[in-house]
Structures are given as structure tokens and as C-alpha cells.
């Protein structure tokens, strides 16, 4: 059985008006599609704006500290100019030199190490997430393995970095990359040795990282420029032993704030 189709108003129109109505309907359809596409584009733009929005630094209730946040930032710390590093009688302190400028310091506790390096950064913007991504990319390109974890010092990278072993064969070194954003500065730490795999051993170096003070200063600096360091007052590097010693005639108790320079640790070694 077949039904009879009802005539619509469009069927009653002359041919010319019939064609005009088709054009109107097509234009309305195009307008609806354009409106839908515009809404989708607006949503995409909103998502992109959200992703590109600066991330504020995470809170630092337990450090690392800015110089202006502590009543006595020099207390029980070694003054390296751009950083004040906690003192520990067991430790050896090595400074790393590039183009005759001290750019980093490494604390060595027995068979573990913590390299510390401070950089200039935006005032109210985190850069640690960007630095993590760059470090991870560099390690994986070299054939290493990287795992990102939220641990005791916040987000960090635990990596197996390709190295050449003493016998000439290729191996991997286990390291942890930690970081912290502060007011106009960023502090990066690299934990190596046994502390990179043993949490009990790593706790001492984690505490040392938290208790470090960054001295950014007020001078203009481009983001990611290294905050330069210097040797403690009255300390010099012995070219033969590489250890820090006081100059002739200097008082023995004037080294990094009442530390005895002739005690075992902290020692300072210059690494070029």
C-alpha cells in the first residue's frame, strides 16, 4: 500500500522562488556549520591557553630557602656566595669550575654525592617541569631510561644514564634529578651513588637539599643563567691536593662561619 504525500508550502511555490528557498536553506546550514566550527575552535583555543598558562612555584614549607626567608641563614652553613650549604663534619665539598667561574658544588658523603646548582628564574613561574622534560629527553636520546616520580622532594627523575665503565665497556649509572622553584631562582640537585638507590642513605642528602639557602641577589639576570658561587672566606684551593686550605696567617676559626679548616670535612675540591 502506498500513502499520499502531503504537499508542502515549498511544493506550491513557483520554480524561481523554489530555487531561492533552497539557497536560503543552504545558507542557514552553512551558518550552523560555521557556528559549530567556531565553537569547537574556541574550545581548542581555550584548552591551548590553559596549557600555556604559567605554572606557579610549588610551596616550600620545609625548604630549600631563600636568603630573606630565614632569620640567620648563615647559621651552620658554608657560605659559597650564591648558595649557603649545610655543614656536616662527615662531608667533602667539591666546587665545579667553568671558564674560571664556580658554577656548582657537590657534597660527598661516603659513597654518595649531591650536586647543587642554582639558576635565575622568573619571579612567579615554575620552570622545573620544563627542565625535567629537557633532562629526560637528553637522557633517552643517549639510550638511557628515565622514570618520573612524585617522591620526598616532590616531582623528580630517576634515571639510568649511559656511562663508560673503567674497563671500557658501556654501563649505566643510577641518578636522581631533583629540583625546586623559588622566588626568582631555581635549585637543581643530582643525587648519585648509593643514595640514588637506597632511601635510607639518600635521606641525609635530601635533608641537605632542603636546608640549602639560595642567594639570588637583586641584579638583573636572564632566566636559567647560573647563579655564580665563590670559595668560602679565607679558603683557597691547594693546586697539589685540590683541597681548600686557609692562607698563611689566617685565623683557623675563620672558615665558613666557625668551621675549623683543619678538621676532616668539609673539604673543598676544585673540579674543572
C-alpha positions as CSV (number, residue, x, y, z in Angstrom):
1,X,0.0,0.0,0.0
2,X,1.2,3.5,-0.7
3,X,0.3,6.6,1.1
4,X,-0.2,10.0,-0.4
5,X,2.4,12.6,0.4
6,X,1.1,15.9,1.6
7,X,2.1,18.9,-0.4
8,X,4.3,21.3,1.4
9,X,4.4,25.1,1.1
10,X,7.6,24.6,-0.9
11,X,5.8,22.5,-3.5
12,X,3.3,25.3,-4.1
13,X,6.0,27.9,-4.9
14,X,7.0,28.9,-8.4
15,X,10.2,27.5,-9.8
16,X,12.2,30.7,-9.2
17,X,11.0,31.0,-5.6
18,X,11.6,27.3,-5.1
19,X,15.3,27.8,-6.0
20,X,15.6,30.8,-3.8
21,X,14.3,28.9,-0.8
22,X,16.9,26.1,-1.5
23,X,19.6,28.8,-1.4
24,X,18.3,30.1,1.9
25,X,18.2,26.7,3.5
26,X,21.8,26.0,2.2
27,X,23.0,29.3,3.7
28,X,21.4,28.5,7.0
29,X,23.0,25.1,7.0
30,X,26.4,26.7,6.3
31,X,25.9,29.2,9.1
32,X,25.1,26.4,11.5
33,X,28.2,24.5,10.5
34,X,30.3,27.7,10.8
35,X,28.9,28.4,14.2
36,X,29.6,24.8,15.3
37,X,33.2,25.0,13.9
38,X,33.7,28.3,15.7
39,X,32.6,26.9,19.0
40,X,35.0,24.0,18.5
41,X,37.8,26.3,17.6
42,X,37.0,28.4,20.6
43,X,37.2,25.4,22.8
44,X,40.5,24.3,21.3
45,X,41.9,27.9,21.9
46,X,40.7,27.8,25.5
47,X,42.5,24.4,26.0
48,X,45.7,25.8,24.5
49,X,45.5,28.9,26.7
50,X,45.1,26.6,29.7
51,X,48.2,24.6,28.7
52,X,50.3,27.6,28.0
53,X,49.4,29.4,31.2
54,X,52.5,29.7,33.6
55,X,52.6,27.2,36.4
56,X,53.2,28.9,39.8
57,X,56.1,27.6,42.0
58,X,55.1,24.9,44.4
59,X,55.0,25.7,48.2
60,X,58.3,25.2,50.1
61,X,57.3,24.8,53.7
62,X,60.4,22.8,54.5
63,X,62.9,24.4,52.1
64,X,65.1,24.9,50.2
65,X,65.1,28.5,51.4
66,X,65.6,32.0,50.0
67,X,68.1,34.1,51.8
68,X,65.4,36.5,53.0
69,X,63.2,33.8,54.5
70,X,65.5,32.9,57.4
71,X,66.4,34.9,60.5
72,X,70.1,33.7,60.4
73,X,70.7,32.0,57.0
74,X,74.5,31.6,57.7
75,X,73.9,29.5,60.8
76,X,75.6,26.1,60.4
77,X,76.1,26.6,56.7
78,X,79.1,27.1,54.4
79,X,79.0,30.4,52.5
80,X,79.6,29.9,48.8
81,X,78.2,33.3,47.8
82,X,75.2,32.3,45.6
83,X,74.4,29.4,47.9
84,X,74.7,28.6,51.6
85,X,75.2,24.8,52.0
86,X,74.5,23.0,55.3
87,X,77.7,21.9,57.1
88,X,78.3,18.3,58.1
89,X,81.6,17.1,59.6
90,X,81.4,13.9,57.6
91,X,81.3,15.6,54.2
92,X,83.6,16.7,51.5
93,X,82.6,19.7,49.4
94,X,83.7,20.0,45.8
95,X,83.3,23.0,43.6
96,X,83.0,22.8,39.8
97,X,84.6,25.4,37.7
98,X,83.7,26.5,34.1
99,X,85.8,29.3,32.4
100,X,87.3,30.1,35.8
101,X,83.8,30.6,37.3
102,X,82.4,28.4,40.1
103,X,79.0,27.2,38.8
104,X,78.2,24.2,41.0
105,X,79.0,22.5,44.3
106,X,78.9,18.8,45.1
107,X,78.5,17.4,48.6
108,X,80.1,14.0,49.1
109,X,79.0,11.8,52.0
110,X,80.9,8.5,52.0
111,X,79.8,6.7,48.7
112,X,77.1,9.2,47.7
113,X,77.0,12.6,46.2
114,X,74.7,15.6,45.8
115,X,75.5,18.1,43.1
116,X,73.8,21.5,43.7
117,X,73.4,24.3,41.1
118,X,71.3,27.4,41.3
119,X,69.9,29.3,38.4
120,X,68.0,32.6,37.9
121,X,64.2,32.1,37.1
122,X,61.0,34.1,36.7
123,X,59.6,35.6,39.8
124,X,56.3,33.8,39.9
125,X,56.7,31.0,37.4
126,X,57.9,27.4,37.8
127,X,60.4,26.0,35.3
128,X,61.1,22.7,37.0
129,X,58.5,20.9,34.8
130,X,60.3,22.2,31.7
131,X,63.8,21.3,33.0
132,X,62.6,17.8,33.8
133,X,61.3,17.3,30.3
134,X,64.6,18.6,28.8
135,X,66.7,16.3,31.0
136,X,64.5,13.3,30.3
137,X,64.7,13.9,26.5
138,X,68.5,14.2,26.6
139,X,69.0,11.0,28.6
140,X,66.6,9.0,26.4
141,X,68.3,10.2,23.3
142,X,71.6,8.9,24.7
143,X,70.0,5.5,25.2
144,X,69.2,5.9,28.9
145,X,66.0,5.2,30.8
146,X,64.0,7.8,32.8
147,X,61.2,7.4,35.3
148,X,59.3,10.4,36.7
149,X,58.1,10.0,40.3
150,X,56.5,12.1,43.0
151,X,58.7,11.4,46.0
152,X,60.0,13.1,49.2
153,X,61.3,16.2,47.4
154,X,58.4,16.5,45.0
155,X,58.5,15.5,41.4
156,X,61.8,14.1,40.4
157,X,63.5,12.0,37.7
158,X,65.1,8.6,38.4
159,X,67.4,7.8,35.6
160,X,69.8,5.1,34.3
161,X,72.4,7.2,32.5
162,X,74.7,5.6,30.0
163,X,78.4,5.7,31.1
164,X,81.7,4.2,30.1
165,X,82.9,1.8,32.8
166,X,86.6,1.7,33.9
167,X,87.2,-1.4,31.8
168,X,86.0,0.4,28.7
169,X,82.6,-1.3,28.5
170,X,79.3,0.5,28.5
171,X,77.1,0.6,31.6
172,X,74.6,2.7,33.4
173,X,74.8,5.0,36.4
174,X,71.7,5.4,38.6
175,X,71.0,9.1,39.4
176,X,68.1,11.1,40.8
177,X,67.4,14.6,39.5
178,X,65.5,16.8,42.0
179,X,64.5,20.4,41.7
180,X,62.8,23.3,43.5
181,X,61.4,26.7,42.2
182,X,62.0,29.7,44.5
183,X,61.4,33.4,44.2
184,X,63.4,34.3,41.0
185,X,65.6,31.3,41.3
186,X,65.6,27.5,40.7
187,X,67.7,25.0,42.5
188,X,68.6,21.7,40.9
189,X,70.1,18.7,42.6
190,X,71.6,15.5,41.3
191,X,71.9,12.6,43.7
192,X,74.3,9.8,42.8
193,X,76.0,6.8,44.3
194,X,74.3,4.6,46.9
195,X,71.9,7.4,47.9
196,X,70.3,7.2,44.4
197,X,69.0,3.6,45.1
198,X,68.9,3.4,48.9
199,X,66.3,5.6,50.5
200,X,67.8,5.3,54.0
201,X,71.2,6.6,52.7
202,X,69.5,9.2,50.5
203,X,67.7,10.8,53.4
204,X,70.8,12.7,54.6
205,X,71.3,14.2,51.2
206,X,67.6,15.0,50.8
207,X,67.7,16.9,54.1
208,X,70.8,18.8,52.9
209,X,69.0,19.8,49.7
210,X,66.0,21.1,51.7
211,X,68.3,23.0,54.1
212,X,70.2,24.8,51.3
213,X,69.8,28.6,51.0
214,X,69.9,30.3,47.7
215,X,71.2,33.9,47.5
216,X,69.8,35.2,44.3
217,X,70.7,38.9,44.7
218,X,68.9,41.8,43.1
219,X,70.8,42.2,39.9
220,X,69.0,41.6,36.6
221,X,69.6,38.0,35.3
222,X,68.1,36.2,32.4
223,X,66.1,33.1,33.3
224,X,68.3,30.0,33.6
225,X,71.5,31.9,33.9
226,X,73.7,30.2,36.6
227,X,74.0,31.9,39.9
228,X,77.7,32.0,40.4
229,X,79.4,30.7,43.5
230,X,82.7,31.5,45.3
231,X,85.0,29.8,47.7
232,X,84.3,30.4,51.4
233,X,86.1,33.4,53.0
234,X,89.8,32.8,53.5
235,X,89.7,29.5,51.7
236,X,92.0,28.7,48.8
237,X,92.5,25.6,46.6
238,X,95.8,23.8,47.0
239,X,96.9,23.1,43.4
240,X,98.6,19.9,44.5
241,X,96.0,18.3,46.7
242,X,92.9,20.1,45.4
243,X,91.7,20.7,48.9
244,X,90.8,24.1,50.4
245,X,93.3,25.5,52.9
246,X,93.5,28.8,54.8
247,X,96.0,31.4,53.6
248,X,99.2,31.9,55.7
249,X,98.5,33.9,58.8
250,X,94.7,33.4,58.7
251,X,92.8,32.5,61.8
252,X,92.0,28.9,61.9
253,X,88.4,29.5,63.0
254,X,87.6,31.8,60.1
255,X,86.3,29.4,57.5
256,X,82.6,29.2,56.5
257,X,81.4,30.5,59.9
258,X,83.4,29.0,62.7
259,X,84.3,25.8,60.9
260,X,87.8,24.5,61.6
261,X,89.5,24.2,58.2
262,X,91.9,21.6,59.5
263,X,89.2,19.2,60.6
264,X,88.3,16.3,58.3
265,X,85.3,17.7,56.4
266,X,84.1,19.8,55.0
267,X,86.9,19.7,52.5
268,X,86.7,21.6,49.2
269,X,88.0,20.2,46.0
270,X,88.1,22.1,42.7
271,X,86.9,20.2,39.7
272,X,87.5,21.5,36.2
